[in-house]
Amino acid sequence: MRAAETGNGMAVGNSYRFAVAPMMDWTDRHCRFFHRLMSGRALLYTEMIAAPALVRGRSTWLLEFDPSEHPVALQLGGADPGELAEAVRLGVEAGYDEINLNVGCPSDRVQGGCFGAVLMKDPRLVARCLRDMCNAANGTEVTVKCRLGVDDQDAGTTLPRFLDEIAGAGVRRVAIHARKALLDGLSPKQNRNVPPLDHELVFRMKDRFPGLKICLNGGINDLDLADECLERGIDGVMMGRTAYRNPAGVLMEVDRRLFGIDRRASRNRIARQMFDYIEGQQQLGIRINRITRHMSGLFAGCPGARRWRQSLSDNRRLASEGTGFLAETLEQVSRPDPASEDGRPGHC
């Protein structure tokens, strides 16, 4: 299904108060459809899409998404101002509500293309890219996701200079992963956990740049901490792997906890909605395991979670029996837990 041509930068509203972080190989369109069933307000992001793939490779199929995903942001990677501007035009035409520039990814592939976190070494180049992107965006908001800094930079000095540059280029919102990226010696996985967190530096940046909306990413592993950060004056929080691994535990609660909206859902209902989605996608030639791989955490913390995960990893039966096999598993997972106080699985 092609993207809805309705994104104009206005649909984001205050959804940046809680966002699911862009994650390579994880937050594809099937994942985002799944997440949207649990939260109507959270801001969803694509995986990082390289501008050269869109502009030179003409891989515009990478921009496809379901209209139900709104508000949804496109994250771009690149370092060529003109190429990024053209990628922005394609994203705006596809209907995205926000365009985000990745200045935080530490992977070898990204460094090889001279974009991602390595760009924090050249804030003036980032500013040139952002000016061209803003000019091409036709009113759709352009944002940035970055780190505190890279390698031996003194983040307390270089981060405010970086924020000065991007604000001067027209950016009004930035998500900061509260760790430095160590480009030499650490793998991308290690860069997600090894460099120490410094939430306090991000809070100081909010005090220093009151006109810049600043969202905090990194080390936010539950909604209690997310709420605390918002109470301290940060504009938004961004959660990655916790939201992915326990999507219902986070996203089924976020509308009520952080947006004040009473949204009622159940894991059982979400699973059945996904069965309908899977059947529709299969008719378009999409393999079932491309979708079900995102659903393993649906029953995290609930009776039957292990059985659910085992069924989702049984590719032979998934391929042969499809959603019928999953519906059978769902009936078993949804049975009352005899160990529970009232004989019901509660919110599960």
C-alpha positions in Angstrom: 0.0 0.0 0.0 1.3 3.4 -0.9 1.6 6.2 1.7 -1.3 8.5 2.2 -0.7 11.9 0.7 -1.9 13.7 3.9 1.3 14.4 5.8 1.9 18.2 6.1 3.9 18.5 9.3 0.8 19.4 11.3 -0.3 15.9 12.2 2.6 15.5 14.7 1.1 17.9 17.2 2.5 17.1 20.6 3.1 13.4 19.7 6.8 14.0 20.2 6.1 13.8 23.9 6.6 10.0 23.4 8.3 8.5 20.3 9.4 5.1 19.4 13.0 5.5 18.3 14.1 4.7 14.7 15.9 1.3 14.8 17.6 -0.3 11.9 16.1 -3.6 10.8 13.3 -3.2 13.3 11.0 -0.2 12.8 9.9 -1.1 9.3 6.3 -0.5 8.1 5.0 -3.8 9.5 6.4 -3.0 12.9 4.9 0.5 12.8 1.5 -0.8 11.9 1.6 -3.1 14.9 2.7 -0.4 17.2 0.0 2.0 16.0 -2.6 -0.5 17.1 -1.4 0.0 20.7 -1.0 3.8 20.7 -2.8 6.4 18.7 -0.6 9.2 19.8 3.0 8.0 20.0 5.2 9.4 17.2 6.6 6.6 15.0 9.8 6.6 13.0 11.0 4.7 10.0 14.3 3.0 10.0 17.1 5.2 8.7 16.8 5.4 4.9 19.9 6.5 3.1 19.2 9.5 0.8 21.4 8.0 -2.0 19.1 4.9 -2.0 16.1 7.1 -2.7 17.8 9.6 -5.1 20.4 7.7 -7.0 19.0 4.2 -6.4 15.4 5.2 -7.0 14.3 2.8 -4.3 11.2 4.8 -3.5 9.4 1.6 -2.4 11.3 2.2 0.9 8.9 5.1 1.6 5.8 2.9 1.6 3.6 3.0 4.7 0.1 2.4 5.8 -2.1 5.5 6.3 -2.9 4.3 9.9 0.7 5.0 10.9 0.2 8.7 11.1 1.8 10.6 12.8 4.9 9.0 11.2 8.4 10.5 10.6 10.9 9.6 7.9 14.5 9.4 9.1 17.1 10.1 6.5 20.8 9.4 6.4 23.2 11.4 4.2 25.8 14.1 4.0 25.2 15.8 0.7 22.9 18.8 1.0 21.4 18.6 -2.5 20.8 14.9 -2.3 19.2 15.2 1.1 17.0 18.0 -0.2 15.8 15.8 -3.0 15.1 12.9 -0.5 13.1 15.4 1.6 11.0 16.2 -1.5 10.3 12.5 -2.0 9.4 12.1 1.7 7.0 15.0 1.7 5.4 13.8 -1.5 4.9 10.4 0.1 3.1 12.0 2.9 5.4 11.9 6.0 4.6 14.2 8.9 8.2 14.9 9.8 11.6 14.5 8.2 14.5 13.6 10.5 18.2 13.7 9.8 20.3 11.0 11.5 23.4 12.4 13.1 23.7 9.7 15.7 24.1 6.2 14.1 27.6 4.8 14.8 27.6 1.8 12.4 30.5 1.1 10.1 28.3 1.3 7.1 27.2 4.8 8.0 30.7 6.0 8.8 31.8 4.7 5.4 29.2 6.9 3.8 30.4 9.9 5.9 27.1 10.4 7.6 25.4 9.5 10.9 27.3 10.2 14.2 30.5 11.1 12.4 28.7 14.3 11.2 28.9 15.6 14.7 32.5 16.4 13.9 31.3 18.8 11.2 28.3 20.9 12.5 28.7 23.4 9.7 28.1 20.7 7.1 25.1 19.5 9.1 23.8 23.1 9.1 24.2 23.3 5.3 22.3 20.0 4.9 19.5 21.2 7.2 19.1 24.5 5.4 18.6 22.8 2.1 16.3 20.2 3.7 14.1 22.9 5.3 13.9 24.8 2.0 12.7 21.6 0.3 10.3 20.5 3.0 7.4 22.8 2.0 6.3 23.3 5.6 6.9 19.8 6.9 9.0 19.9 10.0 12.7 18.9 9.7 14.2 17.6 12.9 17.5 16.0 14.0 18.5 13.0 16.1 22.0 13.2 17.4 24.4 12.0 20.2 26.0 14.1 22.9 29.2 14.0 20.8 31.7 11.6 19.4 35.1 10.1 20.5 37.2 12.6 22.5 34.9 15.6 22.1 34.1 17.5 25.3 30.4 17.2 24.9 29.7 20.1 27.4 31.4 22.4 24.9 30.7 20.9 21.5 27.1 19.9 22.0 25.9 23.5 22.6 27.9 24.6 19.5 26.2 21.9 17.5 22.7 22.9 18.8 23.5 26.5 17.9 24.3 25.5 14.3 21.2 23.4 13.8 18.9 26.0 15.4 20.4 28.6 13.1 19.6 26.4 10.1 15.9 26.4 11.0 15.6 23.3 13.1 13.2 23.6 16.1 13.2 20.1 17.5 16.0 17.7 18.2 16.2 14.2 19.9 19.4 13.7 21.8 20.7 10.2 22.6 22.3 10.9 26.0 25.5 9.0 25.2 28.6 9.8 23.1 29.3 7.6 20.2 32.8 6.1 20.3 33.5 5.5 16.6 36.9 3.7 17.2 36.9 0.6 19.2 33.2 0.0 19.9 30.7 -1.9 17.8 27.3 -0.4 17.1 25.8 -2.7 19.7 28.3 -1.6 22.3 27.7 2.0 21.4 24.1 1.6 22.5 25.1 0.6 26.1 28.8 1.1 26.9 29.3 4.9 26.7 27.9 6.3 30.0 24.6 8.0 30.0 24.4 11.7 30.8 20.8 12.8 31.1 21.8 15.8 33.1 23.7 17.3 30.2 20.5 17.1 28.1 18.5 18.8 30.8 21.1 21.6 30.9 20.8 22.0 27.1 17.1 22.5 27.5 17.8 25.2 30.1 20.3 26.8 27.7 18.1 26.5 24.6 14.5 27.2 25.9 13.2 27.9 22.4 14.4 24.5 21.1 12.2 21.5 21.7 14.5 18.8 23.1 13.6 15.1 23.3 15.6 12.7 25.5 16.6 9.3 24.2 18.7 6.6 25.8 18.3 4.7 29.1 14.5 5.4 29.4 13.3 1.9 30.2 9.8 2.5 31.7 7.0 5.1 31.6 7.7 6.1 35.2 11.1 7.5 34.2 9.6 8.9 31.0 7.1 10.8 33.1 9.8 12.1 35.5 11.8 13.4 32.5 8.7 15.3 31.2 8.0 16.7 34.6 11.5 18.1 34.7 10.8 20.2 31.6 12.1 18.1 28.7 9.8 18.3 25.7 9.7 14.6 24.8 11.1 11.2 25.4 12.1 8.6 22.9 12.2 4.9 23.8 13.7 2.2 21.6 14.4 -1.4 22.5 12.2 -1.5 25.6 9.2 -0.4 23.5 10.0 -3.0 20.8 10.6 -5.9 23.2 7.6 -5.2 25.4 5.3 -3.2 23.1 2.0 -3.8 24.8 3.5 -3.1 28.2 4.7 0.3 27.0 2.5 1.4 24.1 -0.9 0.2 25.5 -0.2 2.5 28.5 1.4 5.5 26.9 -1.7 7.3 25.6 -3.2 7.3 29.1 0.0 8.0 31.1 1.6 10.6 28.9 -1.2 12.1 26.8 -4.2 11.8 29.2 -6.3 9.8 26.7 -8.2 6.7 27.9 -7.5 4.2 25.1 -8.7 0.7 25.7 -7.1 -2.2 24.0 -6.2 -5.8 24.8 -3.4 -8.0 23.6 -6.0 -10.5 22.3 -7.7 -7.9 20.2 -4.4 -6.5 18.9 -3.3 -10.0 17.9 -6.6 -10.6 15.9 -6.2 -7.2 14.2 -2.7 -8.3 13.2 -4.1 -11.5 11.7 -6.3 -9.5 9.4 -3.3 -7.3 8.5 -1.1 -10.4 7.8 -3.7 -11.9 5.5 -4.0 -8.7 3.5 -0.2 -8.4 3.2 0.1 -12.1 2.2 -2.2 -11.3 -0.8 0.4 -8.8 -1.8 3.2 -11.3 -1.7 4.7 -10.5 1.7 6.0 -13.4 3.7 4.3 -14.0 7.0 7.6 -14.0 9.0 8.5 -10.5 7.8 5.5 -9.4 10.0 5.3 -11.9 12.8 9.0 -11.3 13.8 7.8 -8.0 15.3 5.1 -9.6 17.4 7.1 -11.8 19.7 6.9 -9.4 22.6 3.1 -8.9 22.5 2.5 -11.2 25.6 5.7 -10.3 27.4 5.2 -10.8 31.1 1.9 -12.7 30.6 1.1 -16.4 31.1 1.7 -18.2 27.8 4.3 -15.7 26.5 6.8 -18.5 25.9 4.3 -20.5 23.9 3.5 -17.4 21.8 7.1 -16.8 21.0 7.7 -20.4 20.1 4.8 -20.3 17.7 6.1 -17.1 16.1 9.5 -18.8 15.5 8.0 -21.9 13.9 8.5 -20.8 10.3 7.4 -24.1 8.9 3.9 -24.1 10.4 3.6 -20.3 9.9 4.3 -20.8 6.2 1.8 -23.8 5.9 -1.0 -22.8 8.2 -0.6 -19.0 8.5 -2.9 -17.1 10.8 -4.9 -20.2 11.6 -1.9 -21.6 13.5 -1.5 -18.3 15.3 -5.2 -18.2 16.2 -4.9 -21.6 17.7 -1.9 -20.5 19.8 -3.8 -17.3 20.8 -6.6 -19.4 22.2 -4.1 -21.3 24.4 -2.3 -18.1 25.5 -5.6 -16.3 26.3 -6.8 -19.0 28.7 -7.2 -17.9 32.3 -4.2 -18.3 34.5 -5.1 -20.7 37.3 -2.4 -19.1 39.5 -3.9 -15.6 39.2 -6.0 -14.2 42.1 -9.3 -14.0 40.2 -8.7 -16.6 37.5 -8.3 -14.1 34.8 -5.2 -13.0 33.0 -6.0 -9.4 33.8 -4.5 -6.8 31.5 -2.9 -9.6 29.5 
